[in-house]
Amino acid sequence: MKCHYCGGEMKKEKTSYSVNKLGYHLIIDDINAWICSQCGETYFEGEVIDAIQDVIESTDKGITKVKDILLTAQE
């Protein structure tokens, strides 16, 4: 597989994914990805992206619920 960015060779490896959102920082380690050996560009397969999005959506809901509870407690 060739990198769409630089044309380098892509290798299947493990990597981390992180997101900063809604006042939280989430890191998911040991995710399968294609990583370019030349430029380091990372590509995730569709099912991996879907799983990451599910985790983020679930975390968003949990964070929102916690914030709502804290706001109610302050009133």
C-alpha positions in Angstrom: 0.0 0.0 0.0 1.3 3.5 -0.9 0.8 6.7 1.1 -1.7 9.0 -0.6 0.3 12.0 0.8 3.9 11.2 -0.3 3.9 7.9 -2.1 5.9 6.2 0.6 5.3 2.6 1.7 2.6 2.0 4.3 3.2 -0.6 7.0 0.6 -2.0 9.4 1.5 -1.0 12.9 0.1 -0.1 16.3 -0.4 3.6 17.2 -2.3 5.8 19.6 -5.2 8.1 18.9 -5.9 11.2 21.0 -8.6 13.8 21.1 -9.2 16.9 23.2 -12.9 17.7 23.4 -15.5 19.1 25.8 -12.9 19.6 28.5 -11.5 16.1 28.4 -8.4 14.5 26.9 -8.8 10.9 25.6 -6.0 8.6 24.5 -6.7 5.2 23.0 -3.5 3.1 22.7 -2.6 0.1 20.6 -4.8 0.8 17.6 -4.1 -1.0 14.3 -3.3 1.5 11.6 -1.4 1.9 8.3 1.6 4.2 8.9 3.8 5.6 6.2 7.5 4.6 6.6 8.5 7.8 4.8 6.4 10.7 6.2 4.6 9.1 9.2 1.1 9.8 7.8 -1.4 7.5 9.6 -4.5 5.9 8.0 -7.1 4.0 10.0 -9.4 1.4 8.3 -13.2 2.1 8.3 -14.1 -0.3 11.1 -11.4 1.2 13.3 -12.7 4.7 12.6 -16.2 3.5 13.5 -15.0 2.1 16.8 -13.1 5.2 17.7 -16.1 7.4 16.9 -18.3 5.1 19.1 -15.9 5.6 22.0 -15.8 9.4 21.5 -19.6 9.6 21.3 -20.0 7.6 24.5 -17.4 9.7 26.3 -19.1 12.9 25.1 -22.4 11.7 26.6 -20.7 10.7 29.9 -18.8 14.0 30.2 -22.0 16.0 29.4 -23.9 14.0 32.1 -21.2 14.7 34.7 -21.1 18.4 33.9 -24.9 18.6 34.2 -24.8 16.9 37.6 -22.1 19.3 38.8 -24.0 22.4 37.5 -27.1 21.1 39.3 -25.2 20.6 42.5 -23.9 24.2 42.4 -27.4 25.7 42.3 
